[in-house]
Amino acid sequence: MYNLTEGALDKIMNGIDVKKPVLQILGYKKIPKSINTDDRYRLLLSDGHRLNSFSILITQLNNLITNNTLTEYSVCKILNYALTSVNNNGKERRIMLVLDIEVLVPGSKVGCKIGNPIKTDGKSEPECVTTSNTSTSTSCQTNDTIKKDILNHHTSYNMPTIPIAILSPYQNRWVIKARVTNKSEIKTWSNSRGQGKLFSMDLIDESSEIRCTAFNNVCDKFYDLIKTGNIYYISRCILKTANKQYSTLKNDYEMAMTDDTYLLLCHENSDTIPMQQFNFCPINWVKNKEQNDMIDVLGVVTTFSDVQHVVQRTTGRELVKRDVYIVDDSGAMICVTLWAKQAEDFDGYNNPILAIKGARVGEFNGGKNLSLINSSTLVKDPNISEAHNLRKWYTSAGHLENVKSLSKPSGGDFNMPLYTFQEATKARLGERLDLVDSYKVVATINLIRVENSIYKACPIDICKKKLIDQSTGIFRCEKCNKDYPNFVYRLLANMNIADLTGNRWIIAFNDDAEKILGMSAQELGKLKENDNDAYMQKLNEANFKRFMFTLRVKSEVFQDEMRMKHTCASIAPLNYKTHVTHLIDKISRLIHINKLESD
């Protein structure tokens, strides 16, 4: 027969810690819920001797009910739980909150009730809390004693706390111990009702996550005290129903800090509190997601665009973005858009793994894409098992697999082929007048033409045309039809690049030319004005440097002759690890062809 931990329920309800008790589920019931909150389920548990109906499953485990994993008669191991108390018709009753559970034997296999359990009354002293992984308990506390506890435990680090998962607006005496996983910048607003500022942070403990926000003077009070990654004791915040428009965390509630809030840094090493909590969705599943769905995703960066400046249609504001393509072992690739500072600071070289929490699903041109929003979190190369497994897959075979892109790129194909110049010629790229072809090539710079490599341009960002120097200190822009007393320098590098199979003359515009020369156009312009020899030396230093070029090639007619024009679309340092893998794969395919021919 199946062995239950007999007597476990009496011990638990009397505050005695029971490690991973084995219990039987004899039924469950959905609890009436408030508007816009997740379903909650009340469990009927048995230890073979006692019955207890004052047990609740945390909402993060609801899938065990909805997918019929946790059914009547199931034998389960309670891996983690917590106790709290509620007022039930004037009586204080202890509630066991199930934080983690493992089904040992499905109910369909057990098929009956084990033993002859009788109902326990659930009575206990009021307002007492304990957790299965700590030996401390919280006795009845007033707001003043909470403050006293925080001060007295500044050095002992043994402060009694309750899990985030059991917080509710009906409790006002609690302390949580949680890690800050994400902290926003301070944001300001102004409308007809006034103006103000706020910041928010995401908190996590072993049981759940919750969003916490501070406004106005409270924002100033706490912002500089909080650092992402640190663990804090927090008490006396207001709890209210979560606004899902601004938070992607799976919690019915959110916290608001007040002038009465207490916050204390925890100095102890708490490995049991995770750095982040993810619920990853395979990239291949995104094709079945609805627009504006929020998901967590894990992927390896294969390619990424340069920073782009776009204008928001609704407001006319200029936005900064960068598109990043990621793949996973589901055999699919998708474009993830980063914004603002995150886009500017992003470094995608050496194929990092990205763990993204709260990415928004979008649709474009019949494809799917993902976009980070204010509440999203991006972790680069996270130290989690899923990331380690994905790295092994990508290193061993994933980088060689043909993956399906779910996204339809708007500004070029980031999955374009890597060719030699000889291969590009054989593919007849750019020969059609009505088509622009693109490809990548690993090449070395032979020469940069000095003539017209830098020019004085219109100071208006959207123009950038070459100015006419009127020799009066005034510069004329024919496009804008205006005179300007100033200008900006811009680069236009006409260069010859080569690989083992051939060479091409290409044009690299300002941003890419700056990457090649390692200096801004303004700095080079000043250098040319003050020290032409040093300027020439700087141009010569670029010779024999090797890069990965993305080229656009098209045919055009010039003076009644057809010619190929090559333009540099982007440039990146050569990732030797990836390139060597590409060459090995190419050699392997050539050897296979030769074997077939010899056979």
Sequence and secondary structure as in RCSB ss.txt:
>XXXX:A:sequence
MYNLTEGALDKIMNGIDVKKPVLQILGYKKIPKSINTDDRYRLLLSDGHRLNSFSILITQLNNLITNNTLTEYSV
CKILNYALTSVNNNGKERRIMLVLDIEVLVPGSKVGCKIGNPIKTDGKSEPECVTTSNTSTSTSCQTNDTIKKDI
LNHHTSYNMPTIPIAILSPYQNRWVIKARVTNKSEIKTWSNSRGQGKLFSMDLIDESSEIRCTAFNNVCDKFYDL
IKTGNIYYISRCILKTANKQYSTLKNDYEMAMTDDTYLLLCHENSDTIPMQQFNFCPINWVKNKEQNDMIDVLGV
VTTFSDVQHVVQRTTGRELVKRDVYIVDDSGAMICVTLWAKQAEDFDGYNNPILAIKGARVGEFNGGKNLSLINS
STLVKDPNISEAHNLRKWYTSAGHLENVKSLSKPSGGDFNMPLYTFQEATKARLGERLDLVDSYKVVATINLIRV
ENSIYKACPIDICKKKLIDQSTGIFRCEKCNKDYPNFVYRLLANMNIADLTGNRWIIAFNDDAEKILGMSAQELG
KLKENDNDAYMQKLNEANFKRFMFTLRVKSEVFQDEMRMKHTCASIAPLNYKTHVTHLIDKISRLIHINKLESD
>XXXX:A:secstr
     TTHHHHHHTT   SS EEEEEEEEEE   TT   EEEEEEE SSEEEEEEEE GGGTHHHHTTSS TT E
EEEEEEEEEEEEETTEEEEEEEEEEEEEEE HHHH S  S  EE   B  TT EEETT S EE    HHHHHHHH
HHTTTT       GGG  TT  S EEEEEEEEE   EEEEETTEEEEEEEEEEE SS EEEEEEEHHHHHHHGGG
  TT EEEEE  EEEE  TTT  SS SEEEE  TT EEEEE S  TTS S    B  GGGGGGS TT EEEEEEE
EEEE   EEEE TTT  EEEEEEEEEE TTSEEEEEEEEHHHHHH   TT  EEEEEEEEEEEETTEEEEE  TT
 EEEES SSHHHHHHHHHHHHTGGGS  EE    SS  TT  B  HHHHHHTTTT STT  EEEEEEEEEEEE  
TTSEEEE SSTTT  B EE SSS EEETTTTEEES  EEEEEEEEEEEETTEEEEEEEEHHHHHHHHTS HHHHH
HHHHH HHHHHHHHHTTTT EEEEEEEEEEEEETTEEEEEEEEEEEEE  HHHHHHHHHHHHHHHHHHHHHHH 
